[in-house]
Amino acid sequence: MVTIESIIIGIVFILIQLYALTIVERSPIGEQKLLSLSGGIAIAYVFIYILPTLHKKQEEFGGSLALDTELYFLGLLGLLVYFSVYSFAQTKAASHLTELTVYMVQVSFFMVYSFIISYVVFSTDVKRVESLFYGLAVSLHFIGWSYHLGKKHHRLHKNRGRYMLAGATFLGSIMGVFGPLSGLLIESMIAFSSGAMLFNVISKELPFEKHAHLPTFLISSLVYAATMISLKAFFDW
């Protein structure tokens, strides 16, 4: 069912993919603080919501699957895939390729990433305040990694990549609303995206580089985590 909340979240996701560079560069709190805010909330979202959800789904499928760790393995696979994409862009082999080729490899994998995360967000049965709360975390995460990808390849991202990412996000949102809401495929997507999100947050959004503000990262992560735990306990999310 299409709700007002899902429409708002979908529009926000697409606008972020289109204008992440502008959002960060013109942020009233500054680039460092906004990126650290996005990283802090994203990492809290992974540990407080995504991983517990993954554990719950693994237990549900434990009786029908061969082992007790299949979904966790898919999470590991997601982390390894995006680590490989990031590493490829830094290799000597990539330096001999055109910027367009290197960028298209990266943006293609992030189109898949955008599609999966959008599908997962819109295929879950969360509604109202809960959906907006979780949508905030994903929106800030999209700002962080889309900005890093676009800053390194500014011209290509502005002229081509951001529209490709927005299209993948739109398609994932639409299919999430009208596609299946449960099943092994959905749980596999949750598992894979959780591993990919962990890597992307840790590699790009943890405050160990010049575009980072440690206090903002720590405070945002702890406040979001505490708020999420309190709301989950109070509303039984």
ZALUMMAR-395309 format. One line per field, with one value per residue: residue in three letters; z, x negated, y of N, C-alpha, C in turn. Coordinates in nm, 4 decimals. Last residue first. Layout:
% ZALUMMAR-395309
gunu: ALA,...
n_w: Z,...
n_u: X,...
n_v: Y,...
ca_w: Z,...
ca_u: X,...
ca_v: Y,...
c_w: Z,...
c_u: X,...
c_v: Y,...
END
This chain:
% ZALUMMAR-395309
gunu: TRP,ASP,PHE,PHE,ALA,LYS,LEU,SER,ILE,MET,THR,ALA,ALA,TYR,VAL,LEU,SER,SER,ILE,LEU,PHE,THR,PRO,LEU,HIS,ALA,HIS,LYS,GLU,PHE,PRO,LEU,GLU,LYS,SER,ILE,VAL,ASN,PHE,LEU,MET,ALA,GLY,SER,SER,PHE,ALA,ILE,MET,SER,GLU,ILE,LEU,LEU,GLY,SER,LEU,PRO,GLY,PHE,VAL,GLY,MET,ILE,SER,GLY,LEU,PHE,THR,ALA,GLY,ALA,LEU,MET,TYR,ARG,GLY,ARG,ASN,LYS,HIS,LEU,ARG,HIS,HIS,LYS,LYS,GLY,LEU,HIS,TYR,SER,TRP,GLY,ILE,PHE,HIS,LEU,SER,VAL,ALA,LEU,GLY,TYR,PHE,LEU,SER,GLU,VAL,ARG,LYS,VAL,ASP,THR,SER,PHE,VAL,VAL,TYR,SER,ILE,ILE,PHE,SER,TYR,VAL,MET,PHE,PHE,SER,VAL,GLN,VAL,MET,TYR,VAL,THR,LEU,GLU,THR,LEU,HIS,SER,ALA,ALA,LYS,THR,GLN,ALA,PHE,SER,TYR,VAL,SER,PHE,TYR,VAL,LEU,LEU,GLY,LEU,LEU,GLY,LEU,PHE,TYR,LEU,GLU,THR,ASP,LEU,ALA,LEU,SER,GLY,GLY,PHE,GLU,GLU,GLN,LYS,LYS,HIS,LEU,THR,PRO,LEU,ILE,TYR,ILE,PHE,VAL,TYR,ALA,ILE,ALA,ILE,GLY,GLY,SER,LEU,SER,LEU,LEU,LYS,GLN,GLU,GLY,ILE,PRO,SER,ARG,GLU,VAL,ILE,THR,LEU,ALA,TYR,LEU,GLN,ILE,LEU,ILE,PHE,VAL,ILE,GLY,ILE,ILE,ILE,SER,GLU,ILE,THR,VAL,MET
n_w: 1.8412,2.0839,2.1787,2.3720,2.2440,2.0250,2.1569,2.2785,2.0556,1.9274,2.1185,2.1222,1.8534,1.8417,2.0364,1.9293,1.6802,1.7547,1.9121,1.7258,1.5204,1.6620,1.7494,1.4890,1.1766,0.8542,0.6295,0.6888,0.8681,1.0464,1.1314,0.8855,0.6151,0.4593,0.5883,0.7443,0.5484,0.3749,0.5454,0.6222,0.3733,0.3053,0.5101,0.4449,0.1908,0.2516,0.4204,0.2549,0.0560,0.2036,0.2601,0.0019,-0.0586,0.1330,0.2504,0.1847,0.0007,-0.3548,-0.4829,-0.4468,-0.3039,-0.4354,-0.6844,-0.6115,-0.5074,-0.7247,-0.9018,-0.7589,-0.7540,-1.0248,-1.0741,-0.9144,-1.0476,-1.2921,-1.2094,-1.1219,-1.3585,-1.5381,-1.4535,-1.1964,-1.2376,-1.4120,-1.2495,-1.0130,-0.8731,-0.6044,-0.5402,-0.5752,-0.3610,-0.1450,-0.1857,-0.1500,0.1193,0.2504,0.1552,0.2441,0.5193,0.5302,0.4520,0.6549,0.8695,0.7786,0.7704,1.0378,1.0789,0.8974,1.0017,1.2555,1.1983,0.9325,0.9308,0.8041,0.6499,0.3664,0.1186,0.1398,0.2241,0.0142,-0.2042,-0.1220,-0.1160,-0.3898,-0.5292,-0.4225,-0.5137,-0.7880,-0.8008,-0.7176,-0.9428,-1.1190,-1.0153,-1.0620,-1.3420,-1.4073,-1.3171,-1.4911,-1.7382,-1.7038,-1.6819,-1.8389,-1.6858,-1.5323,-1.2770,-1.2455,-1.1969,-0.9486,-0.7503,-0.6583,-0.7564,-0.6205,-0.3652,-0.4090,-0.4888,-0.2600,-0.0763,-0.1916,-0.1480,0.1299,0.2200,0.0993,0.2328,0.4907,0.4328,0.3607,0.6112,0.7430,0.6111,0.6991,0.9499,1.0145,0.7277,0.5528,0.6357,0.7948,1.0458,1.0028,0.9451,1.1927,1.2369,1.0375,1.1268,1.3583,1.2449,1.0963,1.3045,1.4262,1.1983,1.1710,1.4362,1.5586,1.3561,1.1575,1.3034,1.3726,1.1212,1.0540,1.2453,1.1733,0.9039,0.9282,1.0919,0.9224,0.7252,0.8797,0.9712,0.7290,0.6026,0.7975,0.8664,0.6266,0.3213,0.0689,0.0312,0.0728,-0.1368,-0.3645,-0.3578,-0.3727,-0.5668,-0.6481,-0.4122,-0.2867,-0.4439,-0.3798,-0.1040,-0.1121,-0.2435,-0.0537,0.1688,0.0639,0.0101,0.2656,0.3903,0.2486,0.0958,-0.0893,0.0000
n_u: -0.8223,-0.6936,-0.7010,-0.9071,-1.1192,-1.1627,-1.2277,-1.4718,-1.6273,-1.6319,-1.7668,-2.0150,-2.0950,-2.1035,-2.3001,-2.5248,-2.5587,-2.5878,-2.8235,-3.0176,-3.0080,-3.0669,-3.3328,-3.4725,-3.4197,-3.5789,-3.7605,-4.0052,-3.9350,-3.7983,-3.5033,-3.3338,-3.2720,-3.4078,-3.4306,-3.1959,-2.9930,-3.0572,-3.0402,-2.7670,-2.6435,-2.7106,-2.5732,-2.3118,-2.2699,-2.2573,-2.0281,-1.8248,-1.8338,-1.7497,-1.4916,-1.3866,-1.4181,-1.2607,-0.9965,-0.7969,-0.6714,-0.7057,-0.6196,-0.5311,-0.7367,-0.9660,-0.9347,-0.9690,-1.2317,-1.3861,-1.3389,-1.4588,-1.7242,-1.7846,-1.7600,-1.9636,-2.1821,-2.1604,-2.1933,-2.4559,-2.6094,-2.6001,-2.6929,-2.7927,-2.9753,-3.1558,-3.2510,-3.3550,-3.4612,-3.4787,-3.2196,-3.0573,-3.1297,-3.0679,-2.7881,-2.6990,-2.7573,-2.5928,-2.3302,-2.2657,-2.2565,-2.0339,-1.8411,-1.8529,-1.7552,-1.4981,-1.3665,-1.3265,-1.1349,-0.9350,-0.8509,-0.7554,-0.5436,-0.4165,-0.5313,-0.6788,-0.7107,-0.9320,-0.9746,-1.1155,-1.3693,-1.4349,-1.4513,-1.6642,-1.8686,-1.8718,-1.9307,-2.1788,-2.3282,-2.3091,-2.4463,-2.6939,-2.7777,-2.7854,-2.9780,-3.2132,-3.2148,-3.2184,-3.4739,-3.6367,-3.5533,-3.6148,-3.8891,-4.0355,-4.3059,-4.5249,-4.4293,-4.3446,-4.5908,-4.6564,-4.3579,-4.1370,-3.9155,-3.9316,-3.8462,-3.5716,-3.5050,-3.5780,-3.3958,-3.1684,-3.2096,-3.2336,-2.9748,-2.8265,-2.9339,-2.8404,-2.5697,-2.5754,-2.6365,-2.4011,-2.2365,-2.3506,-2.3820,-2.3027,-2.2135,-2.0029,-1.6700,-1.4522,-1.5160,-1.6025,-1.4375,-1.4245,-1.6917,-1.7258,-1.5552,-1.6952,-1.9329,-1.8346,-1.7483,-1.9961,-2.1124,-1.9338,-1.9226,-2.1649,-2.3602,-2.2591,-2.2125,-2.4717,-2.5685,-2.4038,-2.4715,-2.7425,-2.7268,-2.5832,-2.7611,-2.9777,-2.8673,-2.8145,-3.0697,-3.2082,-3.0498,-2.8103,-2.5619,-2.4411,-2.5677,-2.6625,-2.7819,-2.5645,-2.3880,-2.5471,-2.5810,-2.3137,-2.1114,-2.0196,-1.9946,-1.8046,-1.5796,-1.5310,-1.4689,-1.2416,-1.0572,-1.0363,-0.9309,-0.6791,-0.5674,-0.5548,-0.3709,-0.1401,-0.1644,-0.0584,-0.0845
n_v: -0.1554,-0.0795,0.1741,0.1497,0.0169,0.1810,0.4178,0.3428,0.2795,0.5313,0.6870,0.5595,0.6027,0.8828,0.9313,0.7972,0.9312,1.1989,1.1844,1.0917,1.2915,1.5230,1.4656,1.4340,1.5036,1.5018,1.5095,1.3967,1.0885,0.9412,0.8959,0.6985,0.7009,0.5131,0.2669,0.2455,0.2710,0.0609,-0.1664,-0.1565,-0.1810,-0.4436,-0.5788,-0.5001,-0.6038,-0.8793,-0.8863,-0.7879,-0.9828,-1.2016,-1.1281,-1.1360,-1.4105,-1.5415,-1.3213,-1.0259,-0.8732,-0.8363,-0.5013,-0.2439,-0.1165,-0.2008,-0.0906,0.1804,0.1772,0.0903,0.3046,0.5165,0.4256,0.4261,0.7033,0.8057,0.6943,0.8262,1.0876,1.0842,1.0303,1.2621,1.5098,1.4655,1.2598,1.3747,1.5889,1.4559,1.2262,1.2829,1.3588,1.1336,0.9687,1.1362,1.1674,0.9110,0.8647,1.0748,1.0513,0.7946,0.8472,1.0112,0.8199,0.6306,0.7861,0.8582,0.6147,0.5657,0.7681,0.7064,0.4604,0.5433,0.7099,0.5114,0.1678,-0.1300,-0.3563,-0.3251,-0.2255,0.0080,-0.0812,-0.2584,-0.0816,0.0798,-0.1131,-0.1942,0.0485,0.1154,-0.1080,-0.0734,0.1683,0.0887,-0.0503,0.1683,0.3344,0.1785,0.1622,0.4328,0.5095,0.3677,0.4803,0.7538,0.7555,0.4664,0.2812,0.2832,0.2768,0.0171,-0.1039,-0.0070,0.0665,0.1987,0.0746,-0.1692,-0.1010,-0.0667,-0.3260,-0.4697,-0.3699,-0.4688,-0.7471,-0.7668,-0.6969,-0.9018,-1.1227,-1.0775,-1.1169,-1.3824,-1.4895,-1.4364,-1.6125,-1.8614,-1.9810,-2.2291,-2.4376,-2.4945,-2.3802,-2.4096,-2.3133,-2.0504,-1.8461,-1.7222,-1.6571,-1.4676,-1.2672,-1.1868,-1.0944,-0.8781,-0.7161,-0.6604,-0.5191,-0.2893,-0.1600,-0.1162,-0.1191,0.0580,0.2916,0.3614,0.4222,0.6442,0.8344,0.8773,0.9621,1.2012,1.3462,1.3638,1.5249,1.7562,1.8324,1.8894,2.0934,2.2824,2.3597,2.4283,2.3007,2.3109,2.0620,1.8868,1.9566,1.9219,1.6418,1.5483,1.5633,1.3124,1.1716,1.3386,1.2967,1.0259,1.0414,1.2108,1.0479,0.8392,0.9736,1.0511,0.7998,0.6908,0.8651,0.8189,0.4903,0.2193,-0.1196
ca_w: 1.7003,2.0453,2.0765,2.4050,2.3687,2.0018,2.0767,2.3593,2.1575,1.8611,2.0786,2.2444,1.9062,1.7541,2.0531,2.0596,1.6871,1.6684,1.9704,1.8488,1.4908,1.5941,1.8460,1.5844,1.3020,0.9658,0.6202,0.7081,0.7595,1.0487,1.1341,1.0192,0.7019,0.4107,0.4986,0.8084,0.6621,0.3243,0.4827,0.7219,0.4491,0.2211,0.4993,0.5771,0.2054,0.1626,0.4663,0.3814,0.0217,0.1438,0.3711,0.0750,-0.1426,0.1369,0.1796,0.2706,0.1261,-0.2361,-0.4891,-0.5131,-0.2672,-0.2939,-0.6729,-0.6739,-0.4262,-0.6020,-0.9374,-0.7930,-0.6289,-0.9516,-1.1427,-0.8858,-0.9088,-1.2886,-1.2692,-1.0243,-1.2499,-1.5706,-1.5861,-1.2189,-1.1445,-1.4527,-1.3791,-1.0078,-1.0174,-0.6716,-0.5242,-0.6676,-0.4977,-0.1642,-0.1881,-0.2797,0.0176,0.2755,0.1375,0.1003,0.4665,0.5665,0.3759,0.5200,0.8754,0.8089,0.6453,0.9673,1.1628,0.8841,0.8670,1.2444,1.2601,1.0063,0.8874,0.9000,0.6876,0.5055,0.1261,0.0983,0.3021,0.1515,-0.2053,-0.1439,0.0068,-0.2819,-0.5579,-0.4048,-0.3702,-0.7268,-0.8469,-0.6253,-0.8177,-1.1476,-1.0093,-0.9271,-1.2610,-1.4433,-1.2542,-1.3468,-1.7123,-1.7295,-1.5647,-1.8429,-1.7530,-1.6758,-1.3204,-1.2672,-1.3169,-1.0639,-0.8025,-0.6097,-0.7970,-0.7648,-0.3869,-0.3601,-0.5777,-0.3871,-0.0515,-0.1976,-0.2827,0.0438,0.2626,0.0659,0.0879,0.4652,0.4840,0.2589,0.5020,0.7863,0.5927,0.5577,0.9199,1.0950,0.8380,0.5915,0.5686,0.6559,1.0343,1.0497,0.8342,1.1281,1.3257,1.0327,1.0030,1.3679,1.3391,1.0281,1.2074,1.4994,1.2462,1.0633,1.3606,1.6424,1.4742,1.1240,1.2343,1.4781,1.1920,0.9724,1.2440,1.3078,0.9402,0.8465,1.1364,1.0464,0.6898,0.8129,1.0671,0.8254,0.5413,0.7446,0.9759,0.7249,0.4529,0.1169,0.0115,0.1631,0.0022,-0.3282,-0.3576,-0.2541,-0.5159,-0.7481,-0.5166,-0.2308,-0.4396,-0.5172,-0.1529,-0.0448,-0.3040,-0.1892,0.1770,0.1125,-0.0984,0.1656,0.4407,0.2410,0.2006,-0.0961,0.0000
ca_u: -0.8558,-0.7051,-0.5997,-0.7811,-1.0641,-1.1306,-1.1060,-1.3585,-1.6015,-1.5739,-1.6301,-1.9349,-2.0815,-2.0120,-2.1661,-2.4709,-2.5450,-2.4764,-2.6969,-2.9890,-2.9885,-2.9385,-3.2230,-3.4542,-3.4124,-3.5132,-3.6195,-3.9896,-3.9906,-3.9420,-3.5833,-3.3916,-3.2017,-3.3919,-3.5377,-3.3269,-2.9989,-3.0521,-3.1660,-2.8740,-2.6301,-2.7573,-2.7178,-2.3664,-2.2793,-2.3612,-2.1581,-1.8546,-1.8645,-1.8840,-1.5858,-1.3890,-1.4810,-1.4062,-1.0519,-0.8693,-0.7084,-0.6852,-0.6777,-0.4401,-0.5967,-0.9493,-0.9271,-0.8449,-1.1192,-1.3827,-1.2954,-1.3162,-1.6524,-1.7897,-1.6742,-1.8253,-2.1547,-2.1572,-2.0655,-2.3495,-2.5950,-2.5466,-2.6322,-2.6947,-2.8637,-3.0817,-3.1879,-3.2522,-3.4358,-3.5984,-3.3288,-3.0480,-3.1416,-3.2055,-2.8780,-2.6785,-2.8328,-2.7353,-2.4027,-2.2726,-2.3575,-2.1641,-1.8608,-1.8941,-1.8868,-1.5978,-1.3959,-1.4244,-1.2537,-1.0059,-0.9076,-0.8631,-0.6628,-0.4066,-0.4452,-0.6783,-0.5740,-0.9032,-0.9065,-0.9757,-1.2969,-1.4205,-1.3544,-1.5315,-1.8303,-1.8461,-1.8097,-2.0644,-2.3193,-2.2556,-2.3075,-2.6153,-2.7595,-2.6987,-2.8399,-3.1694,-3.2196,-3.1015,-3.3542,-3.6475,-3.5427,-3.4774,-3.8094,-3.9823,-4.1771,-4.5491,-4.4955,-4.2434,-4.5156,-4.7329,-4.4650,-4.2673,-3.9358,-3.9571,-3.9871,-3.6529,-3.4775,-3.6454,-3.5386,-3.1908,-3.1843,-3.3476,-3.0920,-2.8004,-2.9519,-2.9844,-2.6162,-2.5397,-2.7329,-2.5226,-2.2130,-2.3437,-2.4585,-2.2474,-2.2989,-2.0962,-1.7991,-1.4392,-1.4636,-1.6963,-1.4703,-1.3006,-1.6263,-1.8054,-1.5227,-1.5586,-1.9362,-1.9010,-1.6513,-1.8943,-2.1682,-1.9600,-1.8054,-2.0454,-2.3767,-2.3017,-2.1013,-2.3764,-2.6292,-2.4025,-2.3357,-2.7048,-2.7969,-2.5296,-2.6238,-2.9926,-2.9133,-2.7057,-2.9673,-3.2578,-3.0722,-2.9428,-2.6462,-2.4640,-2.5118,-2.5896,-2.8631,-2.6800,-2.3409,-2.4999,-2.6963,-2.3958,-2.1712,-2.0398,-2.0822,-1.9391,-1.6399,-1.5656,-1.5775,-1.3650,-1.0977,-1.0824,-1.0626,-0.7749,-0.5856,-0.6406,-0.5071,-0.2006,-0.1237,-0.1328,0.0000
ca_v: -0.1635,-0.2189,0.1449,0.2169,-0.0363,0.0401,0.4116,0.3890,0.1776,0.4152,0.7211,0.5651,0.4671,0.8093,0.9867,0.7581,0.7862,1.1588,1.2290,1.0184,1.1492,1.5103,1.4856,1.3254,1.5778,1.4352,1.5466,1.5404,1.1662,0.9258,1.0188,0.7072,0.7947,0.6497,0.3098,0.2383,0.3626,0.1976,-0.1282,-0.1549,-0.0571,-0.3336,-0.5901,-0.4670,-0.4581,-0.8281,-0.9334,-0.7205,-0.8443,-1.2033,-1.1403,-1.0096,-1.3078,-1.5566,-1.4358,-1.1188,-0.8084,-0.9202,-0.6349,-0.3374,-0.0938,-0.2321,-0.2362,0.1342,0.2226,0.0121,0.1698,0.5214,0.4489,0.2997,0.6072,0.8442,0.6567,0.6806,1.0495,1.1122,0.9341,1.1304,1.4987,1.5712,1.2408,1.2558,1.6138,1.5604,1.2294,1.2321,1.4550,1.2461,0.9196,1.0889,1.2826,0.9740,0.7913,1.0514,1.1761,0.8217,0.7559,1.0671,0.9437,0.5922,0.7233,0.9607,0.6827,0.4836,0.7603,0.8327,0.4657,0.4455,0.7660,0.6363,0.2774,-0.0203,-0.3181,-0.3564,-0.3544,0.0175,0.0195,-0.3080,-0.1914,0.1389,-0.0441,-0.2892,-0.0285,0.2055,-0.0779,-0.1954,0.1620,0.1700,-0.1240,0.0531,0.3798,0.2142,0.0402,0.3536,0.5643,0.3455,0.3362,0.7113,0.7927,0.6021,0.2920,0.2740,0.3997,0.1202,-0.1404,0.0408,-0.0188,0.2443,0.2137,-0.1637,-0.1341,0.0448,-0.2123,-0.4969,-0.3509,-0.3247,-0.6941,-0.7991,-0.6191,-0.7620,-1.1099,-1.0761,-0.9880,-1.2849,-1.5048,-1.3673,-1.4702,-1.8251,-1.8597,-2.1203,-2.3941,-2.6004,-2.3691,-2.4538,-2.4479,-2.1521,-1.9349,-1.7665,-1.7538,-1.5899,-1.3368,-1.2381,-1.2067,-0.9893,-0.7669,-0.7365,-0.6455,-0.3842,-0.2040,-0.1201,-0.2044,-0.0780,0.2249,0.3260,0.3102,0.5227,0.7807,0.8353,0.8395,1.0929,1.3197,1.2878,1.3909,1.6858,1.7932,1.7913,1.9622,2.2539,2.3121,2.5353,2.2705,2.4283,2.1823,1.8872,1.9521,2.0552,1.7330,1.5225,1.6869,1.4173,1.1193,1.3247,1.4295,1.0641,0.9559,1.2534,1.1753,0.8130,0.9109,1.1515,0.8965,0.6280,0.8522,0.9515,0.5828,0.3446,0.0000
c_w: 1.6712,1.8947,2.0291,2.3088,2.3970,2.1259,2.0485,2.2832,2.2406,1.9619,2.0147,2.2121,2.0300,1.8068,1.9672,2.0794,1.8175,1.6755,1.8867,1.9057,1.6161,1.5654,1.7820,1.6841,1.4103,1.0908,0.7311,0.7028,0.7793,0.9369,1.1505,1.0216,0.8462,0.5134,0.4630,0.7193,0.7214,0.4362,0.4396,0.6607,0.5555,0.2965,0.4169,0.5762,0.3413,0.1826,0.3825,0.4290,0.1468,0.1067,0.3199,0.1880,-0.0679,0.0546,0.1795,0.1863,0.2198,-0.1114,-0.3643,-0.5204,-0.3223,-0.2485,-0.5283,-0.6571,-0.4798,-0.5140,-0.8134,-0.8234,-0.6520,-0.8196,-1.0714,-0.9514,-0.8701,-1.1484,-1.2714,-1.0784,-1.1567,-1.4473,-1.6109,-1.3500,-1.1714,-1.3648,-1.4219,-1.1405,-1.0438,-0.8226,-0.6002,-0.6581,-0.5970,-0.3067,-0.2153,-0.2946,-0.1209,0.1607,0.1493,0.0730,0.3163,0.5161,0.4049,0.4349,0.7361,0.8077,0.6630,0.8328,1.0939,0.9622,0.8454,1.1080,1.2451,1.0660,0.9789,0.8437,0.7929,0.5425,0.2691,0.1036,0.2684,0.2360,-0.0629,-0.1410,-0.0076,-0.1563,-0.4407,-0.4262,-0.3420,-0.5777,-0.7882,-0.6722,-0.7182,-1.0214,-1.0390,-0.9224,-1.1212,-1.3678,-1.2826,-1.2771,-1.5630,-1.6967,-1.5810,-1.7167,-1.7551,-1.7561,-1.4699,-1.3178,-1.3493,-1.1937,-0.9190,-0.6706,-0.7550,-0.8096,-0.5347,-0.3883,-0.5385,-0.4852,-0.1808,-0.1554,-0.2887,-0.0968,0.1678,0.1022,0.0435,0.3169,0.4627,0.3021,0.3908,0.6791,0.6382,0.5365,0.7750,1.0584,0.9180,0.7148,0.6257,0.5784,0.8933,1.0316,0.8768,1.0176,1.2615,1.1208,0.9910,1.2441,1.3509,1.1167,1.1333,1.4065,1.3334,1.1156,1.2590,1.5684,1.5570,1.2472,1.2016,1.4189,1.3078,1.0483,1.1645,1.3127,1.0761,0.8819,1.0597,1.1064,0.8140,0.7774,1.0003,0.9165,0.6427,0.6954,0.9270,0.8421,0.5526,0.2536,0.0663,0.1528,0.0990,-0.1829,-0.3115,-0.2455,-0.3920,-0.6953,-0.6208,-0.3357,-0.3845,-0.5204,-0.2910,-0.0937,-0.2439,-0.2578,0.0379,0.1134,-0.0597,0.0480,0.3360,0.2853,0.1773,0.0099,0.0000
c_u: -0.9265,-0.7285,-0.6003,-0.6696,-0.9248,-1.0682,-1.0640,-1.2272,-1.4795,-1.5389,-1.5606,-1.7883,-1.9920,-1.9885,-2.0658,-2.3280,-2.4785,-2.4518,-2.5786,-2.8523,-2.9462,-2.9067,-3.0847,-3.3409,-3.3734,-3.5190,-3.5407,-3.8443,-3.9556,-4.0096,-3.7335,-3.4934,-3.2501,-3.3393,-3.5292,-3.4366,-3.1393,-3.0585,-3.1642,-3.0056,-2.7384,-2.7505,-2.7770,-2.5184,-2.3361,-2.3803,-2.2703,-1.9944,-1.8987,-1.9270,-1.7298,-1.4899,-1.4934,-1.4766,-1.2030,-0.9213,-0.7854,-0.7413,-0.6494,-0.4933,-0.5062,-0.8057,-0.9106,-0.8288,-0.9867,-1.2650,-1.2869,-1.2629,-1.5016,-1.7137,-1.6692,-1.7280,-2.0105,-2.1226,-2.0500,-2.2120,-2.4789,-2.5125,-2.5607,-2.6202,-2.7530,-2.9586,-3.1011,-3.1787,-3.3260,-3.5842,-3.4528,-3.1629,-3.1427,-3.2271,-3.0221,-2.7700,-2.8152,-2.8064,-2.5526,-2.3515,-2.3751,-2.2774,-1.9978,-1.9203,-1.9385,-1.7382,-1.4995,-1.4623,-1.3635,-1.1366,-0.9856,-0.9297,-0.7815,-0.5403,-0.4640,-0.5986,-0.5702,-0.7659,-0.8754,-0.9020,-1.1480,-1.3388,-1.3281,-1.4239,-1.6921,-1.7972,-1.7742,-1.9331,-2.1973,-2.2323,-2.2387,-2.4713,-2.6768,-2.6724,-2.7430,-3.0214,-3.1654,-3.0982,-3.2312,-3.5204,-3.5429,-3.4585,-3.6657,-3.9015,-4.1315,-4.4188,-4.5241,-4.3054,-4.4119,-4.6598,-4.5381,-4.3844,-4.0724,-3.9895,-4.0237,-3.8011,-3.5644,-3.6264,-3.6170,-3.3318,-3.2164,-3.3309,-3.2091,-2.9176,-2.9282,-3.0117,-2.7654,-2.5789,-2.7037,-2.6305,-2.3336,-2.3267,-2.4461,-2.3092,-2.2299,-2.1769,-1.8967,-1.5702,-1.4583,-1.6468,-1.5604,-1.3273,-1.4981,-1.7424,-1.6010,-1.5214,-1.7979,-1.9044,-1.7078,-1.7865,-2.0704,-2.0090,-1.8364,-1.9239,-2.2487,-2.3014,-2.1362,-2.2590,-2.5392,-2.4595,-2.3295,-2.5669,-2.7568,-2.5956,-2.5650,-2.8567,-2.9309,-2.7463,-2.8537,-3.1470,-3.1117,-2.9576,-2.7859,-2.5515,-2.5418,-2.5274,-2.7958,-2.7569,-2.4577,-2.4559,-2.6555,-2.5147,-2.2585,-2.1236,-2.1136,-2.0361,-1.7823,-1.6320,-1.6248,-1.4845,-1.2286,-1.1322,-1.1198,-0.9166,-0.6895,-0.6665,-0.6013,-0.3465,-0.1900,-0.0779,-0.0886
c_v: -0.2953,-0.2331,0.0014,0.1782,0.0210,-0.0220,0.2678,0.3774,0.2154,0.3057,0.6013,0.5959,0.4658,0.6682,0.9103,0.8083,0.7432,1.0092,1.1822,1.0553,1.0726,1.3648,1.4692,1.3498,1.4779,1.5220,1.4782,1.5845,1.3121,1.0046,0.9956,0.8207,0.7953,0.7487,0.4578,0.2946,0.3647,0.3006,0.0177,-0.1091,-0.0461,-0.2015,-0.4773,-0.4762,-0.4186,-0.6780,-0.8729,-0.7576,-0.7643,-1.0624,-1.1422,-1.0156,-1.1765,-1.4500,-1.4340,-1.2340,-0.8996,-0.8548,-0.7153,-0.4803,-0.2035,-0.2170,-0.2790,-0.0166,0.1694,0.0482,0.0811,0.3816,0.4503,0.3108,0.4735,0.7466,0.6904,0.6314,0.8977,1.0748,0.9590,1.0469,1.3671,1.5521,1.3431,1.2350,1.4965,1.5756,1.3329,1.2380,1.4114,1.3430,1.0356,1.0397,1.2390,1.0963,0.8516,0.9832,1.1524,0.9500,0.7768,0.9790,1.0042,0.7165,0.6890,0.9024,0.7917,0.5464,0.6797,0.8318,0.5946,0.4535,0.6718,0.6806,0.3980,0.0965,-0.2077,-0.3009,-0.3955,-0.1160,0.0188,-0.2104,-0.2399,0.0315,0.0177,-0.2187,-0.1193,0.1319,0.0098,-0.1726,0.0391,0.1865,-0.0426,-0.0272,0.2649,0.2492,0.0702,0.2209,0.4788,0.3934,0.3071,0.5646,0.7462,0.6296,0.4376,0.2814,0.4010,0.2495,-0.0339,0.0094,0.0465,0.1678,0.2670,-0.0219,-0.1262,0.0201,-0.0933,-0.3817,-0.3704,-0.2869,-0.5457,-0.7425,-0.6415,-0.6730,-0.9658,-1.0561,-0.9720,-1.1438,-1.4053,-1.3760,-1.3893,-1.6749,-1.8113,-1.9858,-2.2846,-2.5637,-2.4706,-2.4473,-2.4996,-2.2940,-2.0497,-1.8668,-1.8081,-1.6983,-1.4669,-1.3189,-1.2709,-1.1136,-0.8873,-0.7931,-0.7242,-0.5185,-0.3141,-0.1731,-0.2185,-0.1675,0.0802,0.2494,0.2659,0.4031,0.6512,0.7726,0.7875,0.9603,1.2021,1.2549,1.3042,1.5434,1.7169,1.7410,1.8563,2.1110,2.2748,2.4907,2.3823,2.4060,2.3078,2.0182,1.9624,2.0610,1.8731,1.6185,1.6675,1.5329,1.2269,1.2726,1.4244,1.2012,1.0007,1.1723,1.2236,0.9392,0.8867,1.0944,1.0006,0.7214,0.7942,0.9445,0.7184,0.4405,0.1254
END
